[in-house]
């Protein structure tokens, strides 16, 4: 929980990058019976309580709850790092307590509260749990105020599973028809634009996998997104063949293609072997876009004239970039093992 002086209070959230996950309608803790007591919790961008609205870093949020019977309502926020903060009751609200009258809605912050409640980055998914009970609950073993200056109590345990386990112990002695819960969701997105690129690795061997910068992405023949721009070492592993290694460049808002053709006529080897053959090969590029500029491995290699451009390249992976006015930039990486002709057709 990040704290600053009232009137602005920050609710901390944490994760690496924002994405809208699939949300389960099930609450964090669920009563095994259906009591006649009901509670609902909502955030102000979603009146249904079933969606996952997005709040920008620093944007204010209001959380409301209602019950059909007089009850004590406890609100908790579980951020994407697993930190649990008790929103209600707290030391800030003018009302101070968490007793809610039947068929009324309590909003936090209330209209007469002299502060705002703002979400804060880093970005991620948050879960707001409302737990209503006909009798007050003793949560001293779950949450506590770490200091006299803290306005919100925090939990020693992290994660919704640990929170559910702890709350289950609290409500276990109660009659099953005397408590109920509900959960709402929201996500926090960064105000700063995050520009990333994508990588597609194609192979002719089933079961191939892709490793980038020492981290396994997963299976080949798949497009992987949200990769920060930059140059990365890539290793492609295929069962029964030597690993293929190269370096690729990821550019923002662009998909880099890497096509690896494992030679099935050669004798497969179980371990990588260093490439010692650096003989030159002719790589002929064919394109209908005359005058298009061609770059190989970041160096301008010529222009398409008469529909072709022939290049001398060494054995191994080479990034080919084709730029032409009025066309999208074409980027691909080719594994050159022999003289080859490639057709390039930039799109508008």
Buried (B, 14 or more C-beta within 10 A) or exposed (E): BEEEEEEEBBBBBBBEEBEEEEBEEEBBBEBEEEBEBBBBBBBBBBEEBEBBBBBEBBBBBBBBBBBBBBBBBBBBBBBBEBBBBBBBBBEBBEBEEBBBEEEEEBBBBEEEBEBBBBBBBBBBBBBBBBBBBBEEBEBEEBBEBEEEEBBBBBBEBBBBEBBBEBBEEBBEEBEEEBBBBBBBBBBBBBEEEEEBBBBBBBBBBEEBBBBBEEEEBEBBEEEBEEBEEEEBEBBBBBEEBBBBBBEBBBBEEBBBBBBBEBEEEEEEEEEEEEEEEEEEBEBEBBBEBEEBBBBBBEEEBBBBEEEEBEBEBEBBBBBBBBBBEEBEEBBBBBBBBEEBEEEBEBEE
